[in-house]
Amino acid sequence: MFQRLLTRLKRTLCLQQQRKEFQPDSFVRLAKVQRWQHEGNGNTSTVEKAVADLKLRPGEKALSLYRLRKEGEIGELACVYSLTLRDNPAHFEYVLFPASVLSGYRVDPVSVPEHPRLLSERHHEIPDPSEEELLRLAERIFGSPGKKVGRITRRQIVDFAVQHSLLETEELRDRIGHTWRKLIEKKKGIP
């Protein structure tokens, strides 16, 4: 009897560990890396700083997030986002967290036709979140063991664009900002 109980306990622990490691869907929000790194014990002042990245920007009515099916997609998303929606070549900083963090929130897939297909297909929104909801979300993200923060450098973005010939793709060719285009051409050795 003790042996069966021990076996059952081992199976349960093994299944729980597998569930923690495999998170098929995650969400990304553009963020300042330093706001999401723990300052010791993750105190309230840090969460209050981090919530600044969740607040709606002027003109927004919903919190924009991008859904990823696997973590490896972050590089492509960062590159396409930066090249087509920013003409200021800067690093792409983000917070990545499991979809489970959004349990209880209304998260709608909202395509944005004027954005490249990759961004439009992955774009989601939390409509009209209150300050309290944003603070609670920041706390959940902070407390999530699956949370990751990262920075994809300007150089990595340019390298990705060159490696994948993004200047030549029909969808992105006319969308890439002038300053980014110059950096990519310089990297490729085009005068």
N, C-alpha and C positions, 0 to 999 in steps of 0.2 A: 504494500500500500504506500509506504513512504517513497519507494522507488518511482511509482506512477506519479505521485505528487511532484517529486523532484523533476521528472521528465516533462510534465505539463508546465511547470514553472519555467524551465529552460526554453521550451517552445514559445511561451508567451513573451519572455524577455527577448528572444531572438527576433520574433515578429515585430515587436516594438522598435527594436534597433533598426530593422530594415525599413520600417515606415519613416523613421527620422532621416535616414540617409537618402531615400528616394522621394524627391519632391518634384513631380513632373511639371508643375506650373509655378511660376514665380512672377512677381511684378517688379517693375523698375520705376523709380521716380528720380528725376534729375535732382541732385542734392549736393551740398557742400560736405565733403568727406569729414572734415574736422567736427562738424555738428553731430555726426552719428557715431563717432568713436567714443567708447565709454571713458568717462573721467573717474576712474576708481570704481565706485559702486553704482554708477548710472543714476546719479541723484537727479532730483526734479529740475534743477537749473539746466542740466544738460538736455533733458527731454524738452524743456521750454525753448532751448536754442534750436533743437532739431525740428520742432513744429513749424519753424519759419519756412522750411523747405516744403511743407505741406499746405501752407496758406495759399489761397487763390491769388493768382497774378491779376493785375488790372485787366478788366474786360472778361475774365473767366467767370463762368457760372458753375463750373464743376472741376473737381480735382482730376487732372490728367495722369494716367498711369499707362505703362506699356506691359503687356503680358508676354512672357517668354515661356516657351515649352521646354527649353533646356538652357542651362547657364551659358553655354558656348555661344548663344545667339547675341549676347550683350555686345560683343565687338562689332558685329555687323550693324546692329541697331544704332550704336553710338556713332559709327562712321556715317551711315546714311542720314541720321538726325543732324549731326554736326555739319556735314557738307551741304545739306539742302535747306536747313532751317536757321543756320547761323552763318553770317559772313565774317564773324569775328573768330579767327582761328584760336580756339582755346581748348583746354583739356575738357573731357567729358567726365564729370563726376556724378556718382549715382549711389543710391541705396537700393539693394536688391533684397526682396523678402518673399517668403512662401505665400502662396495664395490663401492658405489657411488663416493668416493674420487678418484677412478681410471678412472673416465669418461674422455675419450679422450686419454687414454693410451692403447697401445696394450698389453693385458694380455693373455698369452697363457697357457692352461693347459699342463703341461709337466710331464709325469710320469717318475719316476726314478726307473727302475726295480730292482736295487740293494738295495733299501730302503724297509722297511716294507710297506705292502699294505696301511695302514692308511696314511702314509706320502706320498707315491707315488700318491695316488688318489687325495690328496688335494694340491699337489704341483703345483704352477703356476709361470710363469716368465714374467718379462718385459724385452724383448730382447734389449741388447746394449743401455741402457739409457745414455743420455749425462749428464754432470755435471749440466747443467741448468735444465733438466727435473727432476733430483733428488732433486734439491733445491726447485723447484716448488711443487713436490710431498710432500716434508717435510713441506712446508708451508700449503698445503691443509690438510695434516693429523693434523697439529697443530691447524688449524682453524676449524676442524670438531667437532661438538658437540657430535658426537658418538664415538670419540676417547677414548680409555681406555689404561692405562698402568698398568702392573702388574708384580708380581714376584711369581713364584711358587717355594717354597723352596725345597732344597735337601731332607729334611725330608718328605715333602708332596709327592714328587716323589717316595720315598721309600715306604711310606705308601700306595700309590696308587698301586704300583707294588705288594705289599703283598696282599692287599685287592682284587685285580683282578687276583691273581695267575699268574702273567706274566712270572715268571721263568718256569712255567709248560706249557705255550702255545707253540705249535709246531713252529709257525712262529718266535717267539721272543727268544725262549730258547737259541739258539746258537749265537744270535746277541747281547745279553746283555753283556756289557763290564765287565771285571774282577773286577774292583773296585766297580762298582755298584752291581754286584752279591754278593760280600762279605757283603756290607751294607744290602742288602735284606735278605741274609741268617742270618745275625746277628739279624735283626729285628724279623725274624721268629723263632729265637732260635736254629738255626742249627749251630753246632760247625764247 
